[in-house]
Amino acid sequence: MKYFSHINTAVQLLQQYNGSQPFGSFIKQFFSQHKKYGSRDRKNISHLCYSFFRLGKAGLQLPPHLRQGFGGQAAEERILTGLFLSSQEPNELLQHLRPDWNEKTQLPLAEKAQLVAIALNELFPWRAALSEAIAYEPFCASFLTQPDLFLRLRPGKEAVVKNKLQQAGIAFREINASCLALPNASKIDTVIETDREAVIQDYSSQRIGELMEFIGAASASAKDTVDKSTTLRVPRVWDACAASGGKSILANDLFPRIDLTVSDVRKSILINLEKRFATAGIKHYHSFIADLSTSTLLRQGFGGQAFDIIITDVPCSGSGTWSRTPEQLYYFDPQQIERYSALQKKIVQQAIPHLKPGGFLLYCTCSVFKKENEEVVQYIQEQHSLQLLKKELLTGYTQKADTLFGAVFQKK
């Protein structure tokens, strides 16, 4: 009977949730207020709720009163449909709730979708808005899979981290010499020293390092034709939208003698970043608060000096990460795409004047929409004297990872 209690609780949670905060935070608050739920209860209820969201925009052809309030029966059916499609093996939840479906979980996804009358392309209905190189069908299917947990092993810590994980009995697979993939629910906090030994960072986000290495190589090859101040012996790097600092730590590991400046619009973010840098061993850097969406850039933040590299990991729709946070897919309004695109153009417009001649702009998003990716690249080329050296869509949807976009420009 507890499984039916779990699905009833999941329906109640979904009726209370409105998408205004991450669902992970919302459900954590719920469980902190209701201590009666054990760890297994919490896991099952969370899984049922996320199964609801993993259907994205599919199956929303419901009467308005059910669509807006998730009418209990409609919500329950959607939960079970999402659970079935996202299950690749028989499991205890389905066995108790829909045993007839449980025995069919290993069927090909297309057959399962046909069985429950769901068109997979309805999960993400904005095909025409996608960036170049997105394979639509595999991308839609990826929303039904929980991504892996990825670790970026810091220089010199590779053997230490692997040994600690093995000793703790935590399974992992090696993506490359510095990247490991673990099951998403892996508990590593008490096993390794995060940020000091390894950084929790999605595989595609780690691959932004490839673009940073490209910048280093481009600078080295150009050293005889540009002023020596533009070479990257001790590069001055500004992470203009630093957030949690993952890209800054990555840059620090790739350019060990980096002269680092970080900024963000939120003071609280920079306070958290300071703690993270301390753990990561990054002691020499400068930080300041700046709202790059306005024309009032705080020049006193870096004394008006210019930079060799500016990283603009801009605010975006986050659509490349929605398999991790499927509630964002469910609640997404496509009108937001234009708003993000305009914001991104403002940010790069404010940042570019602080780039040295011969310096490099690294533009990044975790979006799959061309208005946030290729169209901003086109804007930078047309409106600013920057040369596009490389652009790449870092697809992760076939590797249980996020999808990111990156482009490298050089100031002429």
C-alpha positions, 0 to 999 in steps of 0.5 A, a space after each residue: 500500500 505504501 506505493 499508492 501512498 507515494 504516488 498520492 503524495 507525489 500528486 499533492 506535491 505537484 499540485 503545490 509546486 508552481 515552477 518558481 524555484 528548482 523542484 529539488 529545493 522545493 521537495 527538500 523543504 517539504 521533506 524537512 517539514 514532514 519527518 515521517 518519510 524515510 530515505 526510501 520513501 523520499 527517493 520513491 516520491 522524488 522519482 515519481 515527481 521527476 517522472 511527471 516532468 520528464 514528459 516535458 510538453 507531451 501529453 498536455 492535451 488536457 482540459 484547462 482545469 486538469 492542465 492547470 491543476 494537474 487534476 489528481 487522476 490526470 497527474 497520476 496517469 502522467 506520472 506512471 507514463 513518465 515512469 514507464 518511458 524512463 525505466 529501462 529495467 523492471 522496477 519495484 515501483 512499476 511492479 506495484 503501480 502498473 505491473 502490465 507495463 513493468 514487464 515491457 520496460 526493456 522494449 525499444 523506446 519507440 515501441 513503449 511510446 507507441 504503447 502509451 500513445 505518446 509522440 516523443 517529439 512532443 516532449 520538446 516541440 520547438 524543433 525549428 528553434 534548435 541550434 545547428 547540429 542538434 539531432 532532434 530525435 535523440 535529443 528528445 529521447 534524452 529527457 527520459 534519462 537521468 544524466 550522470 554525475 561527472 568529475 573533473 580530476 584536478 592536475 596531479 590528483 587523478 590517481 588519488 581520486 580513482 583510488 578513493 572511489 575504488 576503496 569506497 566501492 563507488 563505480 565509475 567509468 573513465 571518459 578521458 584522463 581527467 573525466 569520470 562518470 558516476 551514477 547520478 545518486 553517487 555519494 562522494 562528499 565523504 569520499 573525496 575532497 571536492 574542489 580540492 581533488 576533483 570538481 563536480 562538473 558536467 562533461 560538456 562543461 569540462 569540454 569548454 577547456 578544449 576551447 581554452 586550450 585552443 585559445 592558448 595555442 592560437 596565442 602561441 602561434 600568433 606571438 610573432 605577429 602581435 604585441 607581446 602583451 597579448 601572449 599568454 605567458 601570464 594571461 589576464 583573464 576575466 570571468 565576467 559571469 563567474 557564478 559558481 566559478 567552475 570555468 575559473 577553476 578550469 582556466 586556473 588549471 589550464 593556465 597555472 600562472 593566470 592573473 584572474 579577475 571574476 565578477 557577477 551581478 550577485 554578491 551572494 554568489 561571489 561570497 560562495 565563490 570565495 569559499 570555493 576558491 579557498 578550497 580549490 587553492 586559488 588565492 590570488 585573484 580579484 573579484 567585484 560586483 557588476 551588472 553587465 546588462 546595463 551601461 554602468 559597468 563598475 570600472 573601478 572593479 579592475 581599474 579600467 585595465 584590459 584583458 587577454 581573455 574574457 569568458 562570458 558564460 552568459 545567463 541563458 535558458 539552460 535548455 541544454 541542462 533540462 534532462 537534469 532539471 526537467 521541471 524547467 522544460 515543463 514550465 518553459 515559455 518560449 517567449 523567454 528565448 528572445 529575452 535571453 538573447 537580448 540580455 546576452 548581446 548586452 553582456 558581450 557588448 559591455 565586455 568587449 571594450 575591455 579586451 586587449 587588441 589581439 585578445 580572445 573572447 570565449 562566449 558560452 551558453 548551456 542552451 540548445 537554441 540558435 537565438 542564444 548561440 549562432 545568432 549571438 555569434 553573428 551579432 558579435 561578428 557584425 557589430 564588433 571588430 572580432 574575428 570568429 576563430 571557432 564555434 562548437 556545439 558540445 552535444 551531451 545528450 547521447 552521453 548522459 551529459 548536458 549540451 553546451 555551446 561555445 565560440 572563440 573570437 579574437 579582437 582584431 
